[in-house]
Amino acid sequence: MIIAFRRIDQLAHKHKQVFIDMNDSVHQHGSFFGRRKGHKLRAHQTDLVDNLLPHLALDIGMPAPAALSELFDSPVEAVRLEIGFGGGEHLIAEALAHPQIGFIGAEPYVNGMAKILARIEHDNISNIRLFAGDAAELMAWVPAGALLRIDLIHPDPWPKRRHWKRRFVQDAMVGAMARALTPGGEFRFVSDIDSYNAWTLAHLLRASDFDWSAERADDWRKPWPDYTMTRYGRKAEREGRRAAYLRFRRLAA
């Protein structure tokens, strides 16, 4: 239970403490951090899901390659993961801006998958691979030290206590991210929900494998350079909800 919470802008400059006392919930294998169903797809969207997605989708029933760069047709220098990419605005922008990087997008929500497939087709993007399933299973499949960065942008906050176990950020998942990230890699988290920001800080600050990289308030109050604001992010700003932009660096063993 959350017994006290200050807005993150009241955290000390260097102390990086958050006043939370909560019962941590363990991720249950097979639960999904998202929703599969949505609005009925248009004909072209259905065609993309049926015919383009199979060429881009990861098959975690097969062993992972020794290097995730092997998943991409063209050579890539490193691989990043975005979990729950929604409409795909951020993931598409990153892939276009960094053609030398390979990107994996995980999204169980079928409408989000259809939207990003349309953008991939329109812009002829070759450095994105997709996973339409449980991100926890994907994390278990990824080889150790294989990812340069993991992004979680405006995830579902699951505000009711009985649903906290559905939040992606759990102690077990923080450990899974630490295993998957290369030393010096990053986990980046964005949310306009204060309670989920506090929850995430509490979990990451008690994890010995990560360091919160903020040195001053603007490091989390403002988006990092070249951040692509999502449609949801713009809506939150219009409605007066201020997001926090949290970055955690994977420490060397």
C-alpha positions as CSV (number, residue, x, y, z in Angstrom):
1,M,0.0,0.0,0.0
2,I,1.3,3.4,-0.8
3,I,1.6,5.2,2.5
4,A,3.2,8.4,1.3
5,F,4.0,10.0,-2.0
6,R,5.6,13.3,-3.0
7,R,5.7,14.5,-6.5
8,I,9.0,13.6,-8.0
9,D,10.0,17.2,-8.2
10,Q,10.3,17.2,-4.4
11,L,12.9,14.4,-4.5
12,A,16.4,15.6,-3.3
13,H,18.9,16.4,-6.0
14,K,21.2,13.5,-5.2
15,H,19.5,11.4,-2.6
16,K,17.1,9.8,-5.1
17,Q,14.6,8.6,-2.5
18,V,10.9,8.0,-2.8
19,F,8.6,7.4,0.2
20,I,6.7,4.3,-0.7
21,D,5.7,1.1,1.2
22,M,3.9,-1.4,-1.0
23,N,3.4,-5.1,-1.3
24,D,5.2,-6.1,-4.5
25,S,3.2,-8.4,-6.8
26,V,5.0,-11.1,-8.7
27,H,4.4,-11.4,-12.4
28,Q,2.3,-14.4,-13.3
29,H,3.5,-16.3,-16.4
30,G,1.1,-15.9,-19.2
31,S,-0.6,-12.7,-18.2
32,F,-0.5,-9.9,-20.8
33,F,0.6,-6.3,-20.2
34,G,-2.0,-5.0,-22.6
35,R,-5.2,-5.8,-24.4
36,R,-5.5,-7.9,-27.5
37,K,-8.9,-6.8,-28.8
38,G,-9.8,-3.5,-30.3
39,H,-11.8,-1.9,-33.1
40,K,-12.5,-3.9,-36.2
41,L,-9.6,-3.6,-38.6
42,R,-10.0,-2.1,-42.1
43,A,-9.4,-4.4,-45.0
44,H,-5.9,-3.2,-45.7
45,Q,-5.0,-3.4,-42.0
46,T,-6.2,-7.0,-42.0
47,D,-4.1,-7.7,-45.1
48,L,-1.0,-6.3,-43.4
49,V,-1.6,-8.4,-40.3
50,D,-2.1,-11.5,-42.4
51,N,0.7,-11.0,-44.9
52,L,3.3,-8.5,-43.7
53,L,3.4,-9.3,-40.0
54,P,4.5,-12.9,-40.5
55,H,7.7,-11.6,-42.2
56,L,8.5,-9.3,-39.3
57,A,7.3,-11.3,-36.4
58,L,9.7,-13.0,-34.0
59,D,9.1,-16.7,-33.3
60,I,10.1,-17.2,-29.7
61,G,9.3,-20.9,-30.1
62,M,12.6,-21.1,-31.8
63,P,15.9,-20.6,-30.1
64,A,17.1,-17.0,-30.1
65,P,20.1,-16.2,-32.3
66,A,23.4,-15.7,-30.6
67,A,23.2,-12.1,-31.6
68,L,19.9,-10.3,-32.1
69,S,21.4,-8.4,-35.0
70,E,20.9,-11.6,-37.0
71,L,17.2,-10.9,-37.0
72,F,17.6,-8.0,-39.4
73,D,18.3,-8.2,-43.2
74,S,20.8,-5.3,-43.1
75,P,23.7,-5.1,-40.6
76,V,22.8,-3.2,-37.4
77,E,25.2,-2.1,-34.7
78,A,22.9,-2.7,-31.7
79,V,19.4,-3.7,-30.9
80,R,16.8,-1.9,-28.8
81,L,13.3,-2.9,-27.6
82,E,10.2,-0.9,-27.1
83,I,7.5,-2.5,-25.0
84,G,3.8,-1.6,-25.6
85,F,4.4,0.8,-28.5
86,G,0.7,1.7,-28.9
87,G,0.3,3.5,-32.2
88,G,4.0,3.2,-32.9
89,E,4.8,6.9,-33.2
90,H,7.9,6.8,-31.0
91,L,9.1,3.5,-32.4
92,I,8.8,4.6,-36.0
93,A,10.5,7.9,-35.3
94,E,13.4,6.1,-33.6
95,A,13.8,3.5,-36.4
96,L,13.9,6.2,-39.0
97,A,16.3,8.4,-37.1
98,H,18.7,5.5,-36.3
99,P,18.9,3.2,-39.4
100,Q,22.1,1.6,-37.9
101,I,20.1,0.3,-35.0
102,G,17.7,-2.7,-35.0
103,F,14.4,-2.2,-33.2
104,I,12.1,-4.8,-31.7
105,G,8.5,-3.6,-30.8
106,A,6.3,-5.7,-28.5
107,E,2.6,-5.0,-28.6
108,P,-0.3,-7.5,-27.9
109,Y,-2.9,-4.9,-28.9
110,V,-3.9,-5.8,-32.4
111,N,-4.9,-2.2,-33.5
112,G,-1.5,-0.9,-32.5
113,M,0.1,-3.7,-34.5
114,A,-2.0,-2.8,-37.5
115,K,-1.0,0.9,-37.3
116,I,2.7,0.3,-37.1
117,L,2.6,-2.2,-40.0
118,A,1.0,0.5,-42.2
119,R,3.8,2.9,-41.3
120,I,6.5,0.3,-41.9
121,E,5.0,-0.4,-45.3
122,H,4.5,3.3,-46.2
123,D,8.1,4.3,-45.2
124,N,9.7,1.0,-46.3
125,I,11.3,0.5,-42.9
126,S,13.6,-2.5,-42.7
127,N,15.1,-2.2,-39.2
128,I,12.0,-3.1,-37.1
129,R,10.9,-6.5,-36.0
130,L,7.7,-7.1,-34.1
131,F,6.4,-9.4,-31.3
132,A,2.6,-9.7,-30.8
133,G,2.5,-11.3,-27.4
134,D,3.6,-11.2,-23.8
135,A,6.6,-9.0,-23.3
136,A,7.6,-11.1,-20.3
137,E,8.0,-14.2,-22.5
138,L,10.0,-12.1,-25.0
139,M,12.3,-10.9,-22.2
140,A,13.0,-14.5,-21.2
141,W,13.8,-15.4,-24.9
142,V,16.3,-12.6,-25.5
143,P,19.9,-13.5,-24.9
144,A,21.8,-12.1,-22.0
145,G,23.3,-8.7,-22.7
146,A,21.7,-8.5,-26.1
147,L,19.8,-5.1,-25.8
148,L,21.2,-1.6,-25.8
149,R,18.0,0.0,-24.5
150,I,14.5,-0.8,-23.4
151,D,11.8,1.8,-23.6
152,L,8.4,1.7,-21.8
153,I,6.4,4.8,-22.9
154,H,3.1,5.6,-21.2
155,P,2.3,2.1,-20.1
156,D,-1.1,1.2,-18.7
157,P,-0.8,2.2,-15.0
158,W,-3.3,-0.4,-13.8
159,P,-4.3,2.0,-10.9
160,K,-6.5,-0.4,-8.9
161,R,-4.5,-2.3,-6.3
162,R,-5.9,-5.7,-7.3
163,H,-4.4,-5.0,-10.8
164,W,-0.9,-4.0,-9.7
165,K,0.3,-7.5,-10.6
166,R,-0.4,-6.5,-14.2
167,R,2.1,-3.6,-14.2
168,F,5.1,-4.4,-16.3
169,V,7.5,-3.0,-13.7
170,Q,7.9,-5.7,-11.1
171,D,11.0,-6.9,-9.2
172,A,11.1,-10.0,-11.4
173,M,10.9,-8.0,-14.6
174,V,13.6,-5.5,-13.4
175,G,15.8,-8.6,-13.0
176,A,14.9,-9.8,-16.5
177,M,15.8,-6.4,-17.9
178,A,19.1,-6.3,-16.1
179,R,19.9,-9.7,-17.7
180,A,18.9,-8.6,-21.2
181,L,20.6,-5.2,-21.2
182,T,24.3,-4.8,-22.0
183,P,26.3,-3.0,-19.3
184,G,25.9,0.7,-19.8
185,G,22.5,0.1,-21.6
186,E,19.4,1.9,-20.4
187,F,15.8,1.3,-19.3
188,R,13.7,4.4,-20.2
189,F,10.3,5.0,-18.7
190,V,7.7,7.7,-19.4
191,S,4.4,8.2,-17.6
192,D,2.1,11.0,-16.6
193,I,0.7,9.0,-13.7
194,D,2.5,10.0,-10.5
195,S,1.8,6.7,-8.6
196,Y,3.3,4.6,-11.4
197,N,6.3,6.9,-11.6
198,A,6.8,6.4,-7.8
199,W,6.3,2.7,-8.2
200,T,8.9,2.5,-10.9
201,L,11.4,4.6,-9.0
202,A,10.9,2.4,-5.9
203,H,11.5,-0.8,-7.9
204,L,14.6,0.5,-9.8
205,L,16.2,2.3,-6.9
206,R,16.2,-0.9,-4.9
207,A,17.7,-2.9,-7.8
208,S,21.5,-3.1,-7.4
209,D,21.9,-3.5,-11.2
210,F,20.6,-0.1,-12.1
211,D,21.4,3.6,-11.4
212,W,19.0,6.4,-11.9
213,S,20.9,8.8,-14.1
214,A,19.1,12.0,-13.1
215,E,21.4,14.7,-11.8
216,R,18.9,17.6,-11.7
217,A,15.2,18.1,-11.8
218,D,15.1,18.9,-15.5
219,D,16.6,15.5,-16.2
220,W,13.3,13.9,-15.5
221,R,10.9,16.8,-15.9
222,K,11.8,17.3,-19.6
223,P,12.0,14.7,-22.4
224,W,15.5,13.6,-23.4
225,P,16.9,15.1,-26.6
226,D,15.1,14.2,-29.8
227,Y,12.3,12.5,-27.9
228,T,9.2,11.9,-30.1
229,M,6.0,12.8,-28.2
230,T,3.3,10.3,-28.7
231,R,-0.3,11.1,-29.4
232,Y,-1.2,10.1,-25.8
233,G,1.6,12.3,-24.5
234,R,0.3,15.3,-26.3
235,K,-3.2,14.6,-25.0
236,A,-1.9,14.4,-21.4
237,E,-0.1,17.7,-21.8
238,R,-3.3,19.4,-23.1
239,E,-5.2,18.0,-20.1
240,G,-2.5,19.4,-17.7
241,R,-0.9,16.1,-16.7
242,R,2.9,16.4,-16.6
243,A,4.9,13.3,-17.5
244,A,8.2,12.2,-15.9
245,Y,11.0,10.9,-18.1
246,L,13.0,8.4,-16.1
247,R,16.3,6.9,-17.3
248,F,18.1,4.0,-15.5
249,R,21.5,2.9,-16.5
250,R,22.5,-0.8,-16.4
251,L,25.6,-1.1,-14.2
252,A,28.5,-3.3,-15.0
253,A,28.6,-6.5,-13.0
